[in-house]
Amino acid sequence: MGCVIATKKMMKPRDYKSEVPVVWCPGCGHYGVLDAIYRALAGAGIEPSQLISISGIGCSSRTPYFLHSYKMHTLHGRAGAVATGAQLARPDLTVMVFGGDGDGFSIGGGHMPHMARKNVNMTYVLFDNGIYGLTKGQYSPTSPSAMKAYTTPYGSPDEPLNPLLYMLTYGATYVAQGFAGKPSVCAKLIQDGLQHKGFSYIHILSQCPSFNTVDSVETYREAVAAIPDGHDTSNLGDAMTLARDGVNGGIPMGLLYQITRPTLDERMHAIVQGVSGHKGYDLNRIITLSRP
Ligand SMILES: Cc1ncc(C[n+]2csc(CCOP(=O)(O)OP(=O)(O)O)c2C)c(N)n1
């Protein structure tokens, strides 16, 4: 009898490009992030037929149009909730979420903690341009303090939130940060996030030359600093210190944190097996599985 050897198809970045033309403003950082996403998918060898891409609303949320995959362009701020449902229904597929700082941390802010704490097995790529791009320049939760924008003509009165600290605090099991001007670094961080089992959060700083006049590509290029090799990515305290203080004051770029713990679909599967009277049902096992 012959034996069947499963071979993984070699994928190329262009295999993920859809026929929809990519339309963002000239100089927008989102082009660099999209390029990184294509490369990461090819590196991880995920076939388009095995990929679900989901987004909310925003310039960045147009990403699924540009990708060969199953896709859903949902409501503003609600991509994570839809993606959680999709992942539970089809845990055999790869689920990715794409969106902006407004989509994720303004209107979608109520969903972010739950994807993290539940450890939903998906990869969330957040394009942070510090502004609402699609609606032409209102300040966002990551806009720098005092930044002038359409809704803050006298300067923002708020302190920006720290997305990395936020995701670490709520229990994300993979937290990384990149910058759109360094697509190779972003591609590696996204690829590793795709290969991580659990909730992976990749925060990417992406310049908006049309509406964010403070965070230019040059400013970011000078401000980012690679996370040193010796950083212990399994140490939550060290990751939080990096997220808060940066690398000698520079914006940390690289992998801050990665651990493994049971994912939501694993826990649900264990519960469903138990409820349906499966022989292996063991309440203690479910309780043990649900502890980090
Ligand atoms: C319920 C609802 N409220 C408000 C809007 C208007 N709106 C569309 S996109 C957006 C913000 C987009 O900013 P961000 O998520 O940062 O993405 P970017 O466009 O900068 O990539 C807003 C407020 C909407 N579409 N739906």
The ligand as a MOL file (V3000), in Angstrom:
LIG
                    3D

  0  0  0     0  0            999 V3000
M  V30 BEGIN CTAB
M  V30 COUNTS 26 27 0 0 0
M  V30 BEGIN ATOM
M  V30 1 C -20.9830 53.2450 14.6160 0
M  V30 2 C -20.0590 54.1300 13.8290 0
M  V30 3 N -19.5750 55.2490 14.3860 0
M  V30 4 C -18.7420 56.0430 13.7070 0
M  V30 5 C -18.3720 55.7170 12.4240 0
M  V30 6 C -17.4720 56.6540 11.6540 0
M  V30 7 N -16.1110 56.1450 11.5090 0 CHG=1
M  V30 8 C -15.7460 55.3780 10.4620 0
M  V30 9 S -14.1460 54.9610 10.5050 0
M  V30 10 C -13.9190 55.8040 11.9600 0
M  V30 11 C -12.5740 55.8750 12.6400 0
M  V30 12 C -11.4670 55.2240 11.8780 0
M  V30 13 O -10.2360 55.3850 12.5300 0
M  V30 14 P -9.2710 54.1880 12.8190 0
M  V30 15 O -10.0030 53.0300 13.3450 0
M  V30 16 O -8.1640 54.6890 13.6680 0
M  V30 17 O -8.7420 53.7410 11.3660 0
M  V30 18 P -7.9440 54.5070 10.2220 0
M  V30 19 O -8.9950 55.0240 9.2760 0
M  V30 20 O -7.1690 55.6250 10.8490 0
M  V30 21 O -7.0690 53.4530 9.6040 0
M  V30 22 C -15.0860 56.3960 12.3920 0
M  V30 23 C -15.2180 57.2100 13.6210 0
M  V30 24 C -18.8970 54.5250 11.8790 0
M  V30 25 N -18.5650 54.1210 10.6460 0
M  V30 26 N -19.7200 53.7640 12.5950 0
M  V30 END ATOM
M  V30 BEGIN BOND
M  V30 1 1 1 2
M  V30 2 1 2 3
M  V30 3 2 2 26
M  V30 4 2 3 4
M  V30 5 1 4 5
M  V30 6 1 5 6
M  V30 7 2 5 24
M  V30 8 1 6 7
M  V30 9 2 7 8
M  V30 10 1 7 22
M  V30 11 1 8 9
M  V30 12 1 9 10
M  V30 13 1 10 11
M  V30 14 2 10 22
M  V30 15 1 11 12
M  V30 16 1 12 13
M  V30 17 1 13 14
M  V30 18 2 14 15
M  V30 19 1 14 16
M  V30 20 1 14 17
M  V30 21 1 17 18
M  V30 22 2 18 19
M  V30 23 1 18 20
M  V30 24 1 18 21
M  V30 25 1 22 23
M  V30 26 1 24 25
M  V30 27 1 24 26
M  V30 END BOND
M  V30 END CTAB
M  END
